[in-house]
Amino acid sequence: MSKPRTRPALGSVLFFALSLCLGTYFTFAAVQGDYGLFRRVQIEAEKKALLAEHAALRAQLDDMRNRTRRLSDDYLDLDLLDEQARSVLGLIRADEIVIR
């Protein structure tokens, strides 16, 4: 003879349903939450972009410091002074030809 089928207890069904819901919630939070994997990838990409911008700004600052030093009273670069005068004042020498 076969045994009659019994339905699972309501408590065990609720336990497994609650466990499934909590597992789903924590998995979703771990992937897409404020501190999840997607946010971490986004932060890493932002960090990389900011580091590249920092390097470009650092190079620009070094160039400006070099030009400032070359135009200072202690060290005067006549070629740079001539270049700046031509650029700012629009000056040319009498023996030069301007091509635009």
C-alpha positions in Angstrom: 0.0 0.0 0.0 1.1 3.5 -0.6 1.3 6.2 1.9 -1.1 9.1 1.6 0.6 12.3 0.5 1.0 15.0 3.1 1.4 18.6 2.4 4.5 20.4 3.8 3.9 22.3 6.9 3.0 26.0 6.5 6.0 27.1 8.7 8.6 25.4 6.4 7.0 26.9 3.3 7.1 30.4 4.9 10.7 29.8 6.0 11.8 29.0 2.5 9.9 31.8 1.0 11.4 34.3 3.4 14.8 32.9 2.8 14.4 33.2 -0.9 13.2 36.8 -0.6 16.1 37.8 1.7 18.6 36.1 -0.5 17.2 37.9 -3.5 17.3 41.3 -1.7 20.9 40.9 -0.5 22.0 39.7 -4.0 20.4 42.7 -5.6 21.9 45.1 -3.0 25.4 43.5 -3.5 25.2 44.1 -7.2 23.3 47.4 -7.6 23.2 49.0 -4.2 25.1 52.1 -3.1 28.1 50.0 -2.3 27.5 47.3 -4.9 29.6 46.0 -7.8 28.2 48.4 -10.4 28.9 51.4 -8.2 32.4 50.2 -7.6 33.1 49.9 -11.3 31.6 53.4 -11.8 33.9 54.8 -9.0 37.0 53.1 -10.5 36.2 54.6 -14.0 35.7 58.0 -12.4 39.0 57.6 -10.5 40.8 56.8 -13.7 39.4 59.8 -15.5 40.3 62.1 -12.6 43.8 60.8 -12.4 44.3 61.5 -16.1 42.9 65.0 -15.7 45.2 65.5 -12.7 48.2 64.4 -14.8 47.2 66.8 -17.6 46.8 69.7 -15.1 50.1 68.8 -13.5 51.9 69.0 -16.9 50.2 72.3 -17.6 51.3 73.6 -14.2 54.9 72.5 -14.7 54.9 74.3 -18.1 53.6 77.5 -16.6 56.2 77.3 -13.8 58.9 76.8 -16.3 57.8 79.8 -18.4 57.4 82.0 -15.3 60.9 81.1 -14.2 62.3 81.8 -17.7 60.7 85.3 -17.6 61.8 86.1 -14.1 64.4 88.7 -13.1 66.9 86.0 -12.0 66.8 84.1 -15.3 65.7 85.9 -18.4 65.2 83.9 -21.6 65.3 86.4 -24.5 63.8 84.1 -27.0 60.7 83.5 -24.8 60.5 87.2 -24.1 60.6 87.9 -27.8 57.9 85.3 -28.4 55.6 86.7 -25.7 56.1 90.3 -27.0 55.1 89.2 -30.5 52.2 87.2 -29.3 50.7 89.8 -26.9 51.6 93.0 -28.7 51.5 91.7 -32.2 54.9 93.1 -33.0 57.1 92.0 -36.0 60.5 93.1 -37.1 61.0 95.2 -40.3 62.8 92.4 -42.1 60.0 89.8 -41.5 57.2 88.7 -43.7 53.9 87.7 -42.1 52.0 84.8 -43.7 48.4 84.2 -42.5 
